[in-house]
């Protein structure tokens, strides 16, 4: 199973050589974020985001309104990574400076993970 995964990843890397610059960049992004769907790194992204946001709060976050729930870094990153779920942390806390860049990047990675998951699910349900 692991050999098949490595082979599929190597095939995608070889394919990158034939792509235009935008396709090359997208292919590289898929490799880095989700391993082309063969290595979904949700746990790694969750741990990285929680670590970054725990260190960035409170200096790089401001409250969106007068009454907000307590800042929870793990829940905040879940809110950022999972586009179909709303825990209310992203709406309550607004990131600034480098925390904003991390939030954007992790939100993008979450969309890629979700897309890869849905693509994998639809492929798994497809009849041969």
Residue frames as a rotation matrix with the C-alpha (Angstrom) as fourth column:
UNK 1
0.569 0.822 0.000 0.00
0.822 -0.569 0.000 0.00
0.000 0.000 -1.000 0.00
UNK 2
0.503 -0.459 -0.732 2.79
0.121 -0.802 0.585 2.43
-0.856 -0.383 -0.348 0.92
UNK 3
-0.588 -0.746 0.313 4.68
0.390 0.077 0.918 1.61
-0.709 0.661 0.246 -2.30
UNK 4
-0.118 0.645 0.755 1.57
0.983 -0.034 0.183 2.37
0.144 0.763 -0.630 -4.36
UNK 5
0.801 0.396 -0.448 1.20
0.506 -0.848 0.155 5.70
-0.318 -0.351 -0.881 -2.57
UNK 6
0.047 -0.880 -0.473 4.83
0.060 -0.470 0.881 6.62
-0.997 -0.069 0.031 -3.20
UNK 7
-0.624 -0.248 0.741 4.46
0.689 0.273 0.672 5.66
-0.369 0.929 0.000 -6.86
UNK 8
0.333 0.843 0.423 1.37
0.931 -0.365 -0.005 7.81
0.150 0.395 -0.906 -7.28
UNK 9
0.734 -0.143 -0.664 3.10
0.205 -0.886 0.417 10.78
-0.648 -0.442 -0.621 -5.64
UNK 10
-0.370 -0.929 0.011 6.17
0.203 -0.070 0.977 10.30
-0.907 0.363 0.215 -7.88
UNK 11
-0.303 0.355 0.884 3.87
0.952 0.163 0.261 10.23
-0.051 0.921 -0.387 -10.92
UNK 12
0.775 0.627 -0.073 2.38
0.628 -0.778 -0.009 13.60
-0.063 -0.039 -0.997 -9.92
UNK 13
0.355 -0.735 -0.578 5.87
0.015 -0.613 0.790 15.07
-0.935 -0.289 -0.206 -9.43
UNK 14
-0.612 -0.569 0.550 6.91
0.525 0.227 0.820 13.90
-0.591 0.791 0.160 -12.91
UNK 15
0.143 0.789 0.598 3.69
0.988 -0.150 -0.039 15.35
0.059 0.596 -0.801 -14.34
UNK 16
0.619 0.094 -0.780 4.62
0.388 -0.900 0.200 18.76
-0.683 -0.426 -0.593 -12.90
UNK 17
-0.432 -0.896 -0.105 7.50
0.286 -0.246 0.926 19.05
-0.855 0.370 0.363 -15.40
UNK 18
-0.675 0.212 0.707 5.01
0.735 0.103 0.670 19.21
0.069 0.972 -0.225 -18.28
UNK 19
0.316 0.909 -0.273 2.73
0.934 -0.349 -0.080 21.88
-0.167 -0.229 -0.959 -16.78
UNK 20
0.178 -0.177 0.968 2.60
0.361 -0.904 -0.232 25.61
0.916 0.390 -0.097 -17.46
UNK 21
-0.741 -0.615 0.272 3.74
-0.014 -0.390 -0.921 27.91
0.672 -0.686 0.280 -14.61
UNK 22
-0.216 0.736 0.641 0.28
-0.937 -0.342 0.076 28.21
0.275 -0.584 0.763 -13.06
UNK 23
0.727 0.458 -0.511 -0.31
-0.375 0.889 0.263 24.46
0.575 0.001 0.818 -13.28
UNK 24
-0.121 -0.869 -0.479 3.17
0.295 0.430 -0.854 23.86
0.948 -0.245 0.204 -11.87
UNK 25
-0.739 -0.140 0.659 2.41
-0.480 -0.577 -0.660 26.12
0.473 -0.805 0.360 -8.90
UNK 26
0.264 0.920 0.289 -0.95
-0.933 0.168 0.318 24.43
0.244 -0.353 0.903 -8.26
UNK 27
0.597 -0.121 -0.793 0.65
-0.010 0.987 -0.158 20.98
0.802 0.102 0.588 -8.49
UNK 28
-0.523 -0.849 -0.075 3.36
0.162 -0.012 -0.987 22.02
0.837 -0.528 0.144 -6.05
UNK 29
-0.479 0.424 0.768 0.75
-0.819 -0.531 -0.218 23.48
0.315 -0.734 0.602 -3.67
UNK 30
0.630 0.747 -0.212 -1.21
-0.647 0.656 0.390 20.21
0.430 -0.108 0.896 -3.73
UNK 31
0.192 -0.644 -0.740 1.97
0.282 0.759 -0.587 18.29
0.940 -0.096 0.327 -2.94
UNK 32
-0.749 -0.584 0.313 2.87
-0.068 -0.402 -0.913 20.52
0.659 -0.705 0.262 -0.01
UNK 33
-0.427 0.640 0.639 -0.59
-0.887 -0.434 -0.158 20.77
0.177 -0.634 0.753 1.52
UNK 34
0.450 0.743 0.495 -2.22
-0.800 0.582 -0.146 17.38
-0.397 -0.331 0.856 0.96
UNK 35
-0.526 -0.721 0.451 0.37
-0.406 0.678 0.612 15.18
-0.748 0.139 -0.649 -0.71
UNK 36
-0.782 0.291 -0.551 -1.87
-0.556 0.074 0.828 15.02
0.282 0.954 0.104 -3.80
UNK 37
0.272 0.956 0.114 -4.60
-0.890 0.205 0.408 13.51
0.367 -0.212 0.906 -1.64
UNK 38
0.342 -0.215 -0.915 -2.44
0.076 0.977 -0.202 10.53
0.937 0.000 0.350 -0.70
UNK 39
-0.449 -0.507 -0.736 -1.15
0.812 0.112 -0.573 12.09
0.373 -0.854 0.362 2.51
UNK 40
0.401 0.640 0.655 -3.77
0.239 -0.763 0.600 14.37
0.884 -0.084 -0.459 4.01
UNK 41
-0.542 -0.788 -0.292 -1.97
0.570 -0.089 -0.817 16.39
0.618 -0.609 0.498 6.62
UNK 42
0.371 0.786 0.494 -4.91
0.072 -0.555 0.829 17.67
0.926 -0.272 -0.262 8.62
UNK 43
0.786 -0.091 -0.612 -3.30
0.615 0.218 0.758 16.70
0.064 -0.972 0.228 11.92
UNK 44
-0.258 -0.964 -0.063 -0.07
0.963 -0.261 0.065 18.51
-0.079 -0.044 0.996 11.04
UNK 45
-0.458 0.179 0.871 -1.89
0.306 -0.888 0.343 21.62
0.834 0.424 0.352 9.91
UNK 46
0.659 0.752 -0.019 -4.03
0.213 -0.163 0.963 21.53
0.721 -0.639 -0.267 13.05
UNK 47
0.511 -0.544 -0.666 -0.99
0.842 0.158 0.517 21.26
-0.176 -0.824 0.538 15.33
UNK 48
-0.544 -0.755 0.367 0.93
0.821 -0.569 0.044 23.96
0.176 0.326 0.929 13.46
UNK 49
-0.178 0.576 0.798 -2.01
0.185 -0.777 0.602 26.36
0.966 0.255 0.032 13.45
UNK 50
0.800 0.494 -0.340 -2.80
0.388 0.007 0.922 25.79
0.458 -0.869 -0.186 17.12
UNK 51
0.136 -0.851 -0.507 0.84
0.960 -0.013 0.280 26.43
-0.245 -0.525 0.815 18.05
UNK 52
-0.662 -0.394 0.637 1.07
0.620 -0.766 0.171 29.58
0.421 0.508 0.751 15.92
UNK 53
0.022 0.777 0.629 -2.23
0.083 -0.629 0.773 31.04
0.996 0.035 -0.078 17.08
UNK 54
0.715 0.158 -0.682 -1.64
0.663 0.156 0.732 30.24
0.222 -0.975 0.007 20.74
UNK 55
-0.236 -0.900 -0.366 1.60
0.927 -0.321 0.194 32.23
-0.292 -0.294 0.910 20.52
UNK 56
-0.705 -0.025 0.709 0.00
0.459 -0.778 0.429 35.05
0.541 0.628 0.560 18.55
UNK 57
0.375 0.903 0.210 -2.90
0.303 -0.334 0.893 35.62
0.876 -0.271 -0.399 20.94
UNK 58
0.384 0.907 -0.172 -3.62
0.725 -0.412 -0.553 38.20
-0.572 0.087 -0.816 22.33
UNK 59
-0.310 -0.598 -0.739 -1.07
0.114 -0.795 0.595 40.48
-0.944 0.101 0.315 20.62
UNK 60
-0.957 -0.169 -0.235 -2.10
-0.207 -0.171 0.963 39.68
-0.203 0.971 0.129 17.03
UNK 61
-0.504 0.863 0.042 -5.83
0.738 0.405 0.540 39.22
0.449 0.304 -0.840 17.52
UNK 62
-0.925 0.340 0.172 -8.58
-0.381 -0.812 -0.442 41.71
-0.010 -0.474 0.880 18.23
UNK 63
-0.546 0.810 0.214 -12.13
0.433 0.492 -0.755 41.09
-0.717 -0.320 -0.620 19.28
UNK 64
-0.757 0.333 0.562 -14.70
0.531 -0.187 0.827 41.52
0.380 0.924 -0.035 16.54
UNK 65
0.196 0.833 0.517 -17.28
0.019 -0.531 0.847 42.82
0.980 -0.156 -0.120 19.03
UNK 66
-0.080 -0.203 0.976 -17.62
-0.868 -0.468 -0.168 43.66
0.491 -0.860 -0.138 22.73
UNK 67
0.229 0.207 0.951 -18.80
-0.740 0.671 0.032 40.19
-0.632 -0.712 0.307 23.71
UNK 68
0.229 -0.246 -0.942 -16.94
-0.763 0.555 -0.331 37.23
0.604 0.795 -0.060 22.24
UNK 69
0.987 0.042 -0.153 -16.19
0.047 0.842 0.537 33.72
0.151 -0.537 0.830 23.44
UNK 70
0.467 -0.879 0.100 -12.78
-0.366 -0.089 0.926 33.06
-0.805 -0.469 -0.363 24.94
UNK 71
0.327 -0.460 -0.826 -10.07
-0.925 0.024 -0.379 32.53
0.194 0.888 -0.418 22.34
UNK 72
0.518 -0.158 0.841 -9.40
-0.209 0.930 0.304 28.82
-0.830 -0.333 0.448 21.82
UNK 73
-0.243 -0.702 -0.669 -6.48
-0.813 -0.229 0.535 28.21
-0.529 0.674 -0.515 19.41
UNK 74
-0.881 -0.083 0.465 -7.45
0.104 0.926 0.362 24.63
-0.461 0.367 -0.808 18.52
UNK 75
0.071 0.979 0.192 -11.08
0.679 0.094 -0.728 25.59
-0.731 0.182 -0.658 17.88
UNK 76
0.374 -0.002 -0.928 -9.94
-0.423 -0.890 -0.169 28.66
-0.825 0.455 -0.333 15.92
UNK 77
-0.633 -0.681 -0.367 -7.77
-0.645 0.203 0.736 26.55
-0.427 0.704 -0.568 13.61
UNK 78
-0.651 0.509 0.563 -10.57
0.549 0.828 -0.114 23.99
-0.524 0.235 -0.819 13.17
UNK 79
0.398 0.809 -0.433 -12.81
0.299 -0.561 -0.772 26.89
-0.867 0.178 -0.465 12.22
UNK 80
0.121 -0.452 -0.884 -10.21
-0.748 -0.627 0.218 28.02
-0.652 0.635 -0.414 9.66
UNK 81
-0.811 -0.584 0.036 -9.39
-0.438 0.646 0.625 24.56
-0.388 0.491 -0.780 8.27
UNK 82
-0.675 0.624 0.394 -12.92
0.653 0.754 -0.074 23.19
-0.343 0.208 -0.916 7.94
UNK 83
-0.982 0.188 0.028 -14.84
-0.151 -0.863 0.483 25.45
0.115 0.470 0.875 5.55
UNK 84
-0.316 0.931 -0.182 -18.20
0.016 0.197 0.980 23.75
0.949 0.307 -0.077 6.11
UNK 85
0.143 0.293 -0.945 -18.12
0.926 0.299 0.233 24.08
0.350 -0.908 -0.228 9.91
UNK 86
-0.047 -0.129 0.991 -18.63
-0.082 -0.988 -0.133 27.26
0.996 -0.088 0.035 11.93
UNK 87
-0.053 -0.067 -0.996 -17.48
0.915 0.397 -0.076 27.24
0.401 -0.915 0.040 15.55
UNK 88
0.852 0.515 0.098 -17.73
0.461 -0.824 0.329 31.03
0.250 -0.235 -0.939 15.80
UNK 89
0.332 -0.800 -0.501 -14.06
0.641 -0.198 0.742 31.65
-0.692 -0.567 0.447 16.57
UNK 90
-0.529 -0.563 0.634 -13.18
0.848 -0.320 0.423 33.17
-0.035 0.762 0.647 13.18
UNK 91
0.174 0.683 0.709 -16.10
0.565 -0.659 0.496 35.57
0.807 0.314 -0.501 13.42
UNK 92
0.907 0.242 -0.346 -15.25
0.415 -0.363 0.834 36.54
0.076 -0.900 -0.430 17.01
UNK 93
0.386 -0.862 -0.328 -11.48
0.206 -0.266 0.942 37.05
-0.899 -0.432 0.075 16.66
UNK 94
0.997 -0.070 0.019 -9.82
-0.005 -0.328 -0.945 39.01
0.072 0.942 -0.328 13.85
UNK 95
0.402 -0.915 -0.028 -6.14
0.802 0.337 0.493 38.16
-0.442 -0.221 0.870 13.19
UNK 96
0.933 -0.230 -0.276 -3.58
-0.310 -0.904 -0.295 40.87
-0.182 0.361 -0.915 12.42
UNK 97
0.169 -0.976 -0.139 -0.04
-0.931 -0.204 0.304 40.97
-0.325 0.078 -0.942 11.09
UNK 98
-0.716 -0.550 -0.431 1.57
-0.673 0.709 0.213 37.53
0.188 0.442 -0.877 10.65
UNK 99
-0.667 0.551 0.501 -1.40
0.007 0.677 -0.736 35.76
-0.745 -0.487 -0.455 12.28
UNK 100
0.341 0.792 -0.507 -3.53
-0.549 -0.270 -0.791 37.02
-0.763 0.548 0.342 9.37
UNK 101
-0.101 -0.460 -0.882 -1.13
-0.980 0.201 0.007 35.47
0.174 0.865 -0.471 6.85
UNK 102
-0.956 -0.224 0.189 -1.18
-0.271 0.919 -0.285 32.17
-0.110 -0.324 -0.940 8.73
UNK 103
-0.261 0.941 0.216 -4.98
-0.112 0.192 -0.975 32.28
-0.959 -0.278 0.055 8.88
UNK 104
0.372 0.369 -0.851 -5.24
-0.848 -0.238 -0.474 32.88
-0.378 0.898 0.224 5.13
UNK 105
-0.443 -0.662 -0.605 -2.77
-0.839 0.544 0.019 30.12
0.317 0.516 -0.796 4.34
UNK 106
-0.943 0.092 0.321 -4.41
-0.098 0.843 -0.528 27.62
-0.319 -0.529 -0.786 6.63
UNK 107
0.050 0.994 -0.098 -7.87
-0.361 -0.074 -0.930 28.49
-0.931 0.082 0.355 5.34
UNK 108
0.214 -0.065 -0.975 -6.61
-0.977 0.008 -0.215 27.88
0.022 0.998 -0.062 1.80
UNK 109
-0.812 -0.549 -0.198 -5.10
-0.529 0.836 -0.145 24.58
0.245 -0.013 -0.969 2.90
UNK 110
-0.594 0.676 0.436 -8.43
-0.146 0.442 -0.885 23.67
-0.791 -0.590 -0.164 4.46
UNK 111
0.384 0.735 -0.559 -10.22
-0.713 -0.149 -0.685 24.27
-0.587 0.661 0.467 1.18
UNK 112
-0.166 -0.520 -0.838 -7.68
-0.899 0.429 -0.088 22.10
0.405 0.739 -0.539 -0.64
UNK 113
-0.944 -0.166 0.285 -8.06
-0.294 0.817 -0.496 19.35
-0.151 -0.552 -0.820 1.97
UNK 114
-0.166 0.969 0.184 -11.83
-0.292 0.130 -0.948 19.50
-0.942 -0.211 0.261 1.67
UNK 115
0.385 0.260 -0.886 -11.65
-0.906 -0.077 -0.416 19.40
-0.176 0.963 0.206 -2.12
UNK 116
-0.551 -0.669 -0.499 -9.23
-0.721 0.682 -0.119 16.45
0.420 0.294 -0.859 -2.04
UNK 117
-0.812 0.309 0.496 -11.47
-0.204 0.645 -0.736 14.65
-0.547 -0.699 -0.461 0.45
UNK 118
0.231 0.960 -0.159 -14.58
-0.482 -0.029 -0.876 15.16
-0.845 0.279 0.456 -1.69
UNK 119
0.202 -0.231 -0.952 -12.69
-0.961 0.139 -0.237 14.13
0.187 0.963 -0.194 -4.84
UNK 120
-0.832 -0.550 -0.070 -11.42
-0.514 0.813 -0.273 11.02
0.207 -0.191 -0.960 -3.09
UNK 121
-0.528 0.721 0.448 -14.87
-0.211 0.399 -0.892 10.23
-0.823 -0.566 -0.059 -1.76
UNK 122
0.451 0.725 -0.521 -16.52
-0.699 -0.077 -0.711 10.59
-0.555 0.685 0.472 -5.16
UNK 123
-0.145 -0.586 -0.797 -13.78
-0.894 0.423 -0.148 8.47
0.424 0.691 -0.586 -6.74
UNK 124
-0.919 -0.203 0.337 -14.27
-0.359 0.785 -0.505 5.80
-0.162 -0.585 -0.794 -4.06
UNK 125
-0.203 0.940 0.275 -18.00
-0.193 0.237 -0.952 5.72
-0.960 -0.246 0.134 -4.77
UNK 126
0.029 0.161 -0.987 -17.58
-0.973 -0.221 -0.064 5.55
-0.229 0.962 0.150 -8.55
UNK 127
0.666 0.241 0.706 -18.41
-0.110 0.968 -0.226 2.28
-0.738 0.073 0.671 -10.25
UNK 128
-0.474 -0.876 -0.094 -15.81
-0.341 0.084 0.936 0.66
-0.812 0.476 -0.338 -12.50
